[in-house]
């Protein structure tokens, strides 16, 4: 499951967009996704949520009046807020607050209850029991009203309403991760599989969800929704059929808006998510490592180096960030010119050069530090731009979150007796190898890695073959056929002789001698995929583990594909969430090699997904072996939907039942109820 291929460049783009849209990095360029451009609206929603969660109902209502006054026109929502305020007044326990609660219930709560909804007045009379039952009495008839979880329920409900009101959906990466993990957990439970990432998903994806928004009463008029949309939404986000109908009603029949509303109800642990993203960004060279000395960490942050030093206005923050980004952008150069003067091709044997290890390490360190690539990295800033919206308590917590990671890194590094400079140098060396490989400088990669670790390619012969394959194709593209053949004779041939799986890609590589087009041979290579594989393997050899987020994405993308094979249909939401781009594996030249490697590791899972054809017959593409019993049966789409609707079954179960009864939905339903 951990070996599922991922388009890491597509993930990089999603991660960068997420970091920009959540203001986690210093970057003035706008997010690429239109769904991620509502940062300030999300801050307002967070502040209202936090106010409700800590019992500050008046503060939340005041924010609603300022930013979303029409939301309070819904008497149903207003009654719930007022009822919560009534309880919070009694919770304070003072005589004055008790008197104020009586007055508030008479002038505000009771009149609102008369107009909210049919059961509201009964709920009003019930909540008055809080006058005589103590908040600590767990057996009282109003124990649920006293429970602090009621705050979180109302906070979730208001958040759902406001997300739709502002169209302030979570960044695409956040929604994608929530969706993939939800499918992953459901798939593992259904198949009886122990998830290899359960320790991460159980902490990252919270069990509770926000309460769904209530459709306006005007939308309760008879509406006809496509059953295909109802079932797609219900099974994508684990809703009942009625829940899916209500969600579509609230979204005015817009399936994708309803899906976004529902996926944003899923809660992620923001602190853990930010740490996972930061770890990934450091590993991929997107942001600075942020490794500080203890003295630097203890100094705290300044207005120029940290966002929590003073509550600046958003205009000041934006102006300063734009100014810094402008200076960073001016230092950025094209990837092809980053490396300086390109070394000559190494066509000799890839044995160590003989220079000592420390000298080579120093050389690499100096060269990597001098490149323009490092200057392109952004500074990680964390979630600290909420100062304009939040209380002093959260300001203090934000400061702690900003300083403590630096202290933890520094103190942990020193306590373990590790040379901090050496740790950062290892990251720089690995990132340099990745950049060289991604620009096609395969000979230089082999030379420098051999100088650092002579045993690496002996333990990773497939990577050496791929790099030498790139070198071969590059020489062919330059018209140097004799040089290309020397590479093939010295390296590709001997490697293929030791590993039969490499014979087929070797043959296909040699065929390229007949079509020496530089455009076809060089720009068409999957260099980024090779660079990432090299980064992971070489990093591990230096003691740098790959980020946890890479494990999560491999496992969840695999189960997503397997899940929709079981469903025998295409995921209608995968394009919206960029899941299709995350699975793209554009390897026109090294396809055979990739396939051979996958076969060797017993990881060939197939990339095509089952789809529904125009004749409403379930396609066989990508079906699992255990689906053979239903492959030869023509299943009408209407029959599938009818069984799913009447029996409340997942799509895969409905198809298997239809297969047993020759595709007849009425027979299936009769047999079940009989």
Wavefront OBJ file of the C-alpha trace (Angstrom):
o trace
v 0.000 0.000 0.000
v 2.895 2.381 0.715
v 4.295 1.967 -2.836
v 1.423 3.582 -4.740
v 2.876 6.138 -7.218
v 2.085 9.789 -6.565
v 2.629 12.829 -8.758
v 4.689 14.751 -6.210
v 4.840 17.895 -8.351
v 1.040 18.053 -8.319
v 1.126 17.594 -4.540
v 3.755 20.344 -4.240
v 1.391 22.709 -6.067
v -1.512 21.825 -3.755
v 0.666 22.212 -0.664
v 2.003 25.597 -1.763
v -1.528 26.748 -2.542
v -2.645 25.566 0.909
v 0.232 27.329 2.662
v -0.472 30.561 0.786
v -4.215 30.467 1.342
v -3.753 29.833 5.087
v -1.015 32.496 5.282
v 1.500 29.970 6.621
v 4.390 31.249 4.507
v 5.656 34.681 3.555
v 4.487 35.031 -0.027
v 2.597 37.892 -1.627
v 1.517 35.991 -4.748
v -2.148 34.938 -4.659
v -3.212 31.296 -4.321
v -3.757 29.576 -7.658
v -7.142 28.190 -6.671
v -10.266 30.376 -6.584
v -11.559 28.210 -3.740
v -8.586 29.226 -1.593
v -8.851 33.014 -1.796
v -11.148 33.557 1.191
v -8.611 33.698 4.010
v -10.114 36.639 5.890
v -13.606 35.140 5.713
v -12.272 31.920 7.205
v -10.634 33.949 9.984
v -13.983 35.535 10.801
v -15.587 32.087 10.916
v -12.819 30.793 13.203
v -13.224 33.712 15.562
v -16.994 33.262 15.752
v -16.493 29.534 16.318
v -13.990 30.135 19.127
v -16.216 32.725 20.761
v -19.077 30.230 20.847
v -16.860 27.396 22.073
v -15.743 29.425 25.097
v -19.265 30.660 25.863
v -18.879 34.257 24.606
v -22.224 34.335 22.844
v -22.599 38.106 22.741
v -19.204 38.454 21.055
v -20.213 35.899 18.417
v -23.564 37.606 17.770
v -21.842 40.982 17.478
v -19.440 39.574 14.871
v -22.380 38.083 12.990
v -24.181 41.437 12.973
v -21.088 43.100 11.508
v -20.007 40.481 8.950
v -23.126 38.409 8.153
v -26.255 40.238 9.325
v -28.608 38.291 7.080
v -27.629 35.049 8.827
v -29.345 36.301 11.993
v -32.579 36.804 10.061
v -33.019 33.035 10.252
v -35.115 32.765 13.418
v -34.246 29.088 13.813
v -30.543 29.844 14.127
v -31.117 32.948 16.247
v -33.238 30.954 18.727
v -30.482 28.397 19.181
v -27.966 31.155 19.836
v -30.246 32.891 22.313
v -30.969 29.661 24.140
v -27.229 29.071 24.466
v -26.751 32.612 25.765
v -29.468 31.992 28.382
v -27.615 28.907 29.636
v -24.281 30.759 29.712
v -25.820 33.533 31.840
v -27.000 30.941 34.364
v -23.644 29.162 34.221
v -21.925 32.250 35.661
v -23.881 31.674 38.875
v -24.048 35.241 40.191
v -27.276 36.841 41.412
v -27.038 39.637 38.839
v -26.533 37.206 35.968
v -29.467 35.115 37.159
v -31.662 38.217 37.185
v -30.436 39.163 33.755
v -31.226 35.631 32.501
v -34.842 36.011 33.676
v -35.155 39.348 31.918
v -33.469 38.003 28.779
v -35.779 34.985 28.589
v -38.811 37.279 28.881
v -37.772 39.930 26.332
v -35.727 37.956 23.779
v -35.858 34.181 24.119
v -39.620 33.713 24.450
v -40.610 35.999 21.532
v -38.035 34.307 19.281
v -39.314 30.850 20.273
v -42.786 31.750 19.010
v -41.488 32.341 15.475
v -38.519 29.975 15.144
v -39.987 26.528 14.381
v -42.896 24.408 15.682
v -40.950 22.697 18.472
v -39.128 25.849 19.579
v -41.636 26.961 22.231
v -41.575 23.508 23.847
v -37.777 23.704 23.868
v -38.041 27.149 25.461
v -40.218 25.855 28.294
v -37.871 22.882 28.737
v -34.736 25.014 29.030
v -36.377 27.035 31.827
v -35.787 23.971 34.025
v -32.169 25.127 34.182
v -33.367 27.611 36.837
v -33.910 24.784 39.311
v -31.475 22.055 38.222
v -27.792 22.612 38.900
v -25.270 22.463 36.076
v -23.374 19.670 37.845
v -26.433 17.413 38.152
v -25.820 14.807 35.468
v -29.217 13.161 36.027
v -31.298 16.309 35.527
v -33.674 16.601 32.553
v -31.590 19.543 31.292
v -28.165 17.908 31.639
v -27.747 18.105 27.844
v -28.512 21.829 27.883
v -25.868 22.381 30.555
v -23.276 20.236 28.753
v -20.414 22.222 27.242
v -20.600 20.053 24.126
v -23.688 22.105 23.254
v -21.364 25.044 22.614
v -19.407 23.005 20.081
v -22.566 21.791 18.372
v -23.864 25.335 17.882
v -20.386 26.517 16.873
v -20.259 23.813 14.204
v -23.744 24.677 12.948
v -22.932 28.385 12.678
v -19.633 27.562 10.926
v -21.455 25.453 8.331
v -23.902 28.283 7.648
v -21.144 30.887 7.391
v -18.981 28.807 5.033
v -21.860 28.714 2.579
v -22.699 32.377 3.200
v -19.145 33.568 2.483
v -18.326 30.757 0.036
v -15.286 30.417 2.293
v -14.472 26.765 1.742
v -11.330 25.133 3.040
v -8.298 25.111 0.705
v -8.427 22.318 -1.856
v -5.611 20.359 -0.217
v -7.433 20.362 3.118
v -10.640 19.096 1.473
v -8.726 16.508 -0.563
v -6.924 15.172 2.493
v -10.159 14.937 4.501
v -11.898 13.124 1.654
v -9.071 10.671 0.993
v -8.658 9.804 4.674
v -12.396 9.312 5.079
v -12.451 6.881 2.147
v -9.301 5.191 3.449
v -10.823 4.543 6.867
v -14.068 3.280 5.342
v -12.262 1.008 2.892
v -10.027 -0.514 5.575
v -13.022 -1.132 7.838
v -15.074 -2.703 5.052
v -12.252 -4.937 3.832
v -10.994 -5.868 7.301
v -7.570 -4.361 6.575
v -5.274 -2.888 9.211
v -4.331 0.566 7.995
v -0.558 1.220 7.910
v -1.228 4.895 8.682
v -3.920 4.516 11.361
v -1.692 6.211 13.952
v -1.739 9.316 11.748
v -5.284 9.319 10.400
v -6.886 8.747 13.803
v -5.200 11.873 15.161
v -5.456 14.016 12.043
v -9.067 13.357 10.995
v -11.310 14.089 13.966
v -14.336 11.908 14.651
v -16.791 14.749 15.177
v -18.186 16.761 12.296
v -19.826 20.163 12.249
v -23.608 20.104 12.313
v -25.084 20.523 8.804
v -26.557 23.848 7.794
v -30.356 24.027 7.841
v -31.963 24.742 4.449
v -34.123 27.890 4.424
v -37.827 27.182 4.791
v -38.450 28.591 1.330
v -36.424 25.714 -0.115
v -38.611 23.024 1.438
v -41.029 23.259 -1.453
v -41.180 20.141 -3.587
v -37.927 19.761 -5.475
v -36.849 16.897 -7.681
v -33.207 15.860 -7.426
v -31.421 13.459 -9.735
v -31.066 10.146 -7.925
v -27.555 9.823 -9.356
v -26.583 13.040 -7.560
v -28.250 11.943 -4.333
v -26.420 8.612 -4.234
v -23.082 10.107 -5.318
v -23.219 12.680 -2.509
v -24.537 10.267 0.106
v -21.787 7.711 -0.450
v -18.988 10.229 -0.974
v -19.409 11.867 2.439
v -21.304 9.155 4.349
v -24.757 10.716 4.534
v -28.173 9.159 4.713
v -30.311 9.609 1.630
v -32.376 12.239 3.411
v -29.204 13.971 4.556
v -27.994 14.126 0.966
v -31.347 15.558 -0.150
v -31.211 18.245 2.555
v -27.651 19.104 1.546
v -28.640 19.429 -2.117
v -31.640 21.509 -1.087
v -29.429 23.888 0.902
v -27.049 24.162 -2.087
v -29.990 24.801 -4.450
v -29.376 21.569 -6.385
v -25.680 22.320 -7.002
v -24.012 18.946 -6.431
v -20.468 20.285 -6.193
v -21.400 23.082 -3.821
v -23.245 20.559 -1.655
v -20.176 18.316 -1.695
v -17.918 21.180 -0.601
v -20.321 22.093 2.188
v -20.258 18.509 3.429
v -16.529 17.875 3.076
v -15.810 21.071 5.033
v -17.908 19.720 7.904
v -15.138 17.179 8.450
v -12.664 18.446 11.023
v -8.889 18.178 10.857
v -6.461 18.807 13.695
v -5.055 22.118 12.430
v -1.931 22.005 14.569
v -1.008 18.509 13.410
v -1.844 19.360 9.792
v 0.412 22.410 9.888
v 3.277 20.335 11.283
v 2.845 17.696 8.583
v 2.769 20.360 5.879
v 5.803 22.135 7.303
v 7.764 18.866 7.486
v 6.890 18.149 3.859
v 7.794 21.675 2.731
v 11.197 21.526 4.424
v 11.879 18.099 2.917
v 10.914 19.254 -0.579
v 12.858 22.513 -0.330
v 9.730 24.698 -0.457
v 10.431 26.515 2.817
v 13.489 27.175 4.916
v 14.373 24.491 7.442
v 14.112 26.947 10.326
v 16.803 25.189 12.343
v 17.911 27.674 14.993
v 20.445 27.717 17.759
v 19.124 27.808 21.312
v 20.236 31.441 21.678
v 18.405 32.389 18.473
v 15.269 30.625 19.625
v 15.373 32.237 23.075
v 15.625 35.688 21.517
v 12.099 35.187 20.228
v 10.885 36.930 17.116
v 11.126 40.463 15.845
v 8.727 42.343 13.605
v 10.884 41.352 10.658
v 11.431 37.703 11.594
v 8.173 36.739 13.273
v 4.535 37.613 12.958
v 3.610 37.475 16.611
v 5.747 40.291 17.951
v 3.128 43.012 17.669
v -0.481 43.210 16.533
v 0.096 44.985 13.225
v -2.765 45.973 11.012
v -3.487 43.682 8.086
v -2.452 46.496 5.719
v 0.975 46.751 7.376
v 1.401 42.995 7.278
v 0.410 42.763 3.617
v 2.701 45.692 2.676
v 5.679 44.188 4.496
v 5.046 40.742 2.999
v 4.737 42.151 -0.519
v 8.000 44.068 -0.078
v 9.851 40.959 1.133
v 8.400 38.777 -1.624
v 9.487 41.324 -4.209
v 13.080 41.106 -3.031
v 12.896 37.303 -3.022
v 11.466 37.197 -6.512
v 14.240 39.378 -7.875
v 16.774 36.808 -6.674
v 15.016 33.937 -8.462
v 16.634 32.501 -11.577
v 15.674 29.844 -14.075
v 16.275 26.238 -12.968
v 18.603 25.619 -15.832
v 20.977 28.374 -14.692
v 20.912 27.610 -10.982
v 23.766 25.150 -11.064
v 26.298 27.593 -12.533
v 28.793 26.105 -14.981
v 27.661 22.609 -15.874
v 30.291 19.941 -15.203
v 31.400 17.742 -18.037
v 29.635 14.427 -18.500
v 31.112 11.612 -16.496
v 31.312 8.689 -18.871
v 33.877 6.744 -16.914
v 33.305 4.138 -14.257
v 31.219 5.470 -11.356
v 33.734 4.582 -8.659
v 34.754 7.051 -5.942
v 37.185 9.708 -7.066
v 39.536 9.087 -4.196
v 39.185 12.468 -2.520
v 38.324 12.196 1.122
v 34.739 12.259 2.342
v 34.899 15.472 4.334
v 36.389 17.414 1.423
v 33.606 16.298 -0.885
v 31.003 17.126 1.748
v 32.496 20.583 2.142
v 32.519 21.079 -1.632
v 28.886 20.065 -1.945
v 27.945 22.264 0.990
v 29.594 25.311 -0.516
v 28.097 24.690 -3.947
v 24.592 24.065 -2.598
v 24.659 27.145 -0.422
v 25.699 29.269 -3.356
v 22.831 28.319 -5.639
v 19.813 30.498 -6.291
v 17.468 27.621 -5.414
v 17.823 28.223 -1.699
v 16.933 31.889 -2.082
v 13.605 30.839 -3.614
v 12.488 29.125 -0.426
v 9.859 30.831 1.660
v 9.874 31.468 5.381
v 7.415 29.475 7.453
v 5.399 31.820 9.629
v 2.573 29.721 11.131
v -1.017 30.692 11.878
v -0.415 34.132 13.368
v -2.327 36.578 11.178
v -5.405 36.091 13.339
v -4.259 38.892 15.660
v -6.692 41.385 14.152
v -9.609 39.129 15.005
v -8.763 37.264 18.179
v -8.366 37.789 21.887
v -5.222 38.281 23.943
v -5.477 34.679 25.130
v -5.133 33.384 21.619
v -2.351 35.892 20.972
v -0.367 34.336 23.807
v -1.051 30.852 22.501
v 0.018 31.925 19.008
v 3.304 33.291 20.373
v 3.961 29.997 22.151
v 3.299 28.029 18.985
v 5.714 30.226 17.033
v 8.590 29.997 19.497
v 8.253 26.468 20.830
v 9.071 24.570 17.574
v 12.398 26.395 17.345
v 13.172 25.625 20.974
v 12.147 22.005 20.502
v 14.320 21.571 17.408
v 17.321 23.218 19.028
v 17.032 21.520 22.402
v 16.267 18.108 20.907
v 19.229 18.402 18.557
v 21.645 19.344 21.330
v 20.278 16.778 23.780
v 20.897 14.028 21.231
v 24.444 15.242 20.683
v 23.877 15.786 16.954
v 25.761 18.461 15.038
v 22.929 20.769 13.941
v 24.972 22.166 11.054
v 25.571 18.628 9.818
v 21.816 17.886 9.899
v 21.038 20.942 7.797
v 23.915 20.126 5.438
v 22.410 16.690 4.829
v 19.115 18.283 3.844
v 20.953 20.640 1.499
v 22.939 17.818 -0.101
v 19.812 15.726 -0.681
v 17.944 18.700 -2.105
v 20.876 19.440 -4.402
v 20.818 15.868 -5.719
v 17.083 16.205 -6.305
v 17.543 19.449 -8.232
v 20.362 18.017 -10.347
v 18.289 14.949 -11.192
v 15.203 17.011 -12.024
v 17.220 19.030 -14.553
v 18.634 15.926 -16.241
v 22.191 16.182 -14.865
v 22.377 12.451 -14.220
v 26.156 12.041 -14.627
v 26.795 14.731 -12.017
v 24.354 13.079 -9.616
v 26.123 9.731 -9.902
v 29.530 11.315 -9.475
v 28.628 13.311 -6.381
v 26.669 10.531 -4.677
v 29.534 8.095 -5.234
v 31.877 10.592 -3.635
v 29.618 10.806 -0.585
v 28.458 7.189 -0.290
v 30.278 4.626 -2.479
v 27.846 1.887 -1.417
v 24.613 3.711 -2.270
v 24.177 2.569 -5.859
v 25.217 -0.952 -4.963
v 22.141 -1.017 -2.733
v 19.960 0.871 -5.260
v 20.849 -0.527 -8.706
v 17.492 0.434 -10.254
v 18.109 4.088 -9.443
v 21.562 3.865 -10.999
v 20.029 2.287 -14.092
v 17.467 5.083 -14.357
v 20.112 7.785 -13.991
v 22.350 6.153 -16.569
v 19.310 5.771 -18.810
v 18.759 9.540 -18.577
v 22.437 10.137 -19.299
v 22.244 7.832 -22.333
v 19.170 9.566 -23.740
v 20.656 12.983 -23.117
v 23.767 12.060 -25.122
v 21.630 10.668 -27.919
v 19.689 13.916 -27.988
v 22.979 15.807 -28.333
v 23.994 13.555 -31.218
v 26.824 11.862 -29.265
v 25.980 8.262 -30.176
v 29.414 6.886 -29.325
v 29.258 8.428 -25.857
v 25.758 7.045 -25.358
v 26.926 3.536 -26.338
v 29.825 3.763 -23.884
v 27.302 4.493 -21.116
v 25.174 1.545 -22.268
v 28.156 -0.841 -22.392
v 29.712 0.308 -19.118
v 26.589 0.600 -17.005
v 23.208 -0.250 -18.526
v 24.271 -3.628 -19.922
v 25.934 -4.929 -16.737
v 23.023 -3.728 -14.585
v 20.469 -5.422 -16.838
v 22.542 -8.603 -16.779
v 22.239 -8.716 -13.003
v 18.510 -7.865 -12.984
v 16.337 -9.489 -15.706
v 13.570 -6.935 -15.011
v 15.799 -4.280 -16.572
v 16.230 -6.052 -19.926
v 12.983 -4.764 -21.431
v 13.599 -1.092 -20.559
v 17.183 -1.503 -21.804
v 15.908 -2.659 -25.195
v 13.447 0.237 -25.424
v 16.190 2.651 -24.454
v 18.471 1.380 -27.241
v 15.653 1.825 -29.749
v 15.915 5.560 -29.108
v 19.126 5.530 -31.184
v 16.849 5.296 -34.216
v 14.908 8.470 -33.334
v 17.413 10.975 -31.935
v 15.081 13.905 -31.251
v 16.129 16.032 -28.285
v 12.582 17.172 -27.633
v 11.323 13.619 -27.480
v 14.180 12.163 -25.476
v 14.985 14.803 -22.897
v 11.931 16.919 -22.188
v 9.722 13.838 -22.250
v 11.578 12.098 -19.446
v 9.875 11.725 -16.044
v 12.740 13.566 -14.383
v 10.725 14.885 -11.448
v 9.509 11.409 -10.523
v 13.070 10.091 -10.726
v 14.330 13.049 -8.676
v 11.801 12.321 -5.910
v 12.670 8.608 -5.844
v 16.329 9.558 -5.572
v 15.584 12.078 -2.818
v 13.729 9.507 -0.724
v 16.332 6.751 -1.151
v 19.433 8.928 -0.733
v 17.840 10.797 2.154
v 17.245 7.531 4.000
v 20.863 6.545 3.474
v 21.835 9.785 5.248
v 19.361 9.214 8.056
v 16.645 11.570 6.728
v 13.245 9.903 6.826
v 10.616 10.874 4.289
v 7.780 13.068 5.587
v 4.727 11.439 7.144
v 2.540 13.247 4.621
v 4.119 11.248 1.791
v 3.072 8.033 3.530
v -0.453 9.343 4.003
v -0.820 10.331 0.355
v 0.504 7.012 -0.993
v -1.805 4.940 1.196
v -4.938 7.049 0.718
v -4.577 7.378 -3.051
v -4.203 3.612 -3.281
v -7.358 2.956 -1.256
v -9.223 5.618 -3.250
v -8.488 3.699 -6.454
v -9.380 0.377 -4.890
v -12.595 1.772 -3.425
v -13.869 2.972 -6.787
v -12.937 -0.329 -8.372
v -15.323 -1.890 -5.885
v -17.925 0.755 -6.701
v -17.362 0.087 -10.425
v -17.675 3.765 -11.263
v -15.602 6.899 -11.564
v -15.326 9.335 -8.667
v -17.386 12.366 -9.685
v -15.441 14.639 -7.342
v -11.853 13.665 -8.136
v -11.311 16.507 -10.615
v -12.669 19.100 -8.186
v -10.203 17.883 -5.539
v -7.296 17.408 -8.006
v -7.116 13.712 -7.148
v -6.828 12.870 -10.830
v -3.719 15.059 -11.155
v -2.191 13.471 -8.039
v -2.470 10.087 -9.762
v -1.080 11.203 -13.108
v 2.007 9.172 -13.913
v 3.360 10.648 -17.126
v 6.339 8.386 -17.868
v 6.519 8.028 -21.669
v 10.130 6.809 -21.817
v 10.643 4.950 -18.566
v 7.237 3.270 -18.474
v 8.655 -0.208 -18.873
v 11.188 0.388 -16.158
v 8.568 1.670 -13.763
v 6.371 -1.319 -14.501
v 9.265 -3.728 -14.063
v 10.147 -2.195 -10.722
v 6.543 -2.364 -9.597
v 6.322 -6.028 -10.581
v 9.481 -6.760 -8.673
v 7.965 -5.192 -5.578
v 4.566 -6.863 -6.133
v 2.931 -3.460 -6.299
v 1.324 -3.473 -9.742
v -2.162 -2.319 -8.833
v -3.395 -0.831 -12.113
v -4.219 2.801 -12.696
v -7.422 2.691 -14.697
v -10.708 3.002 -12.881
v -14.033 1.439 -13.627
v -16.443 3.734 -15.429
v -20.027 3.684 -16.595
v -20.336 3.525 -20.370
v -22.895 5.382 -22.461
v -24.899 2.160 -22.761
v -25.300 2.115 -18.955
v -23.262 -1.058 -18.753
v -20.712 -1.296 -15.960
v -17.238 -1.290 -17.501
v -14.745 -3.977 -16.559
v -11.703 -1.650 -16.501
v -9.869 -1.847 -13.219
v -12.224 -4.378 -11.638
v -10.739 -6.442 -8.846
v -10.398 -10.229 -9.292
v -13.072 -10.877 -6.674
v -15.567 -9.028 -8.879
v -15.542 -11.707 -11.573
v -19.020 -12.927 -10.660
v -20.546 -9.591 -11.746
v -18.394 -8.852 -14.777
v -20.486 -10.617 -17.375
v -23.820 -9.217 -16.197
v -25.282 -6.135 -17.849
v -26.383 -3.883 -14.987
v -28.738 -1.103 -15.937
v -27.839 2.121 -14.129
v -31.446 2.684 -13.085
v -31.544 -0.794 -11.572
v -28.369 -0.077 -9.587
v -29.783 3.178 -8.270
v -33.120 1.568 -7.400
v -31.448 -1.133 -5.301
v -29.188 1.439 -3.619
v -32.189 3.639 -2.815
v -34.624 0.998 -1.559
v -32.124 -1.093 0.370
v -29.764 1.729 1.416
v -26.789 -0.245 0.120
v -23.389 0.846 -1.163
v -23.025 0.719 -4.924
v -20.741 -2.319 -4.922
v -23.209 -4.378 -2.853
v -26.081 -3.360 -5.114
v -24.154 -4.483 -8.204
v -23.239 -7.834 -6.654
v -26.875 -8.488 -5.710
v -28.043 -7.597 -9.217
v -25.438 -9.963 -10.631
v -26.980 -12.804 -8.638
v -30.465 -12.073 -10.031
v -29.615 -11.327 -13.673
v -29.753 -7.573 -13.194
v -33.426 -7.499 -12.146
v -33.909 -4.861 -9.434
v -37.493 -5.915 -8.582
v -36.372 -9.494 -7.980
v -33.549 -8.363 -5.722
v -35.877 -6.206 -3.623
v -38.505 -8.973 -3.395
v -35.922 -11.532 -2.301
v -34.539 -9.228 0.388
v -37.937 -8.382 1.851
v -39.168 -11.953 1.500
l 1 2 3 4 5 6 7 8 9 10 11 12 13 14 15 16 17 18 19 20 21 22 23 24 25 26 27 28 29 30 31 32 33 34 35 36 37 38 39 40 41 42 43 44 45 46 47 48 49 50 51 52 53 54 55 56 57 58 59 60 61 62 63 64 65 66 67 68 69 70 71 72 73 74 75 76 77 78 79 80 81 82 83 84 85 86 87 88 89 90 91 92 93 94 95 96 97 98 99 100 101 102 103 104 105 106 107 108 109 110 111 112 113 114 115 116 117 118 119 120 121 122 123 124 125 126 127 128 129 130 131 132 133 134 135 136 137 138 139 140 141 142 143 144 145 146 147 148 149 150 151 152 153 154 155 156 157 158 159 160 161 162 163 164 165 166 167 168 169 170 171 172 173 174 175 176 177 178 179 180 181 182 183 184 185 186 187 188 189 190 191 192 193 194 195 196 197 198 199 200 201 202 203 204 205 206 207 208 209 210 211 212 213 214 215 216 217 218 219 220 221 222 223 224 225 226 227 228 229 230 231 232 233 234 235 236 237 238 239 240 241 242 243 244 245 246 247 248 249 250 251 252 253 254 255 256 257 258 259 260 261 262 263 264 265 266 267 268 269 270 271 272 273 274 275 276 277 278 279 280 281 282 283 284 285 286 287 288 289 290 291 292 293 294 295 296 297 298 299 300 301 302 303 304 305 306 307 308 309 310 311 312 313 314 315 316 317 318 319 320 321 322 323 324 325 326 327 328 329 330 331 332 333 334 335 336 337 338 339 340 341 342 343 344 345 346 347 348 349 350 351 352 353 354 355 356 357 358 359 360 361 362 363 364 365 366 367 368 369 370 371 372 373 374 375 376 377 378 379 380 381 382 383 384 385 386 387 388 389 390 391 392 393 394 395 396 397 398 399 400 401 402 403 404 405 406 407 408 409 410 411 412 413 414 415 416 417 418 419 420 421 422 423 424 425 426 427 428 429 430 431 432 433 434 435 436 437 438 439 440 441 442 443 444 445 446 447 448 449 450 451 452 453 454 455 456 457 458 459 460 461 462 463 464 465 466 467 468 469 470 471 472 473 474 475 476 477 478 479 480 481 482 483 484 485 486 487 488 489 490 491 492 493 494 495 496 497 498 499 500 501 502 503 504 505 506 507 508 509 510 511 512 513 514 515 516 517 518 519 520 521 522 523 524 525 526 527 528 529 530 531 532 533 534 535 536 537 538 539 540 541 542 543 544 545 546 547 548 549 550 551 552 553 554 555 556 557 558 559 560 561 562 563 564 565 566 567 568 569 570 571 572 573 574 575 576 577 578 579 580 581 582 583 584 585 586 587 588 589 590 591 592 593 594 595 596 597 598 599 600 601 602 603 604 605 606 607 608 609 610 611 612 613 614 615 616 617 618 619 620 621 622 623 624 625 626 627 628 629 630 631 632 633 634 635 636 637 638 639 640 641 642 643 644 645 646 647 648 649 650 651 652 653 654 655 656 657 658 659 660 661 662 663 664 665 666 667 668 669 670 671 672 673 674
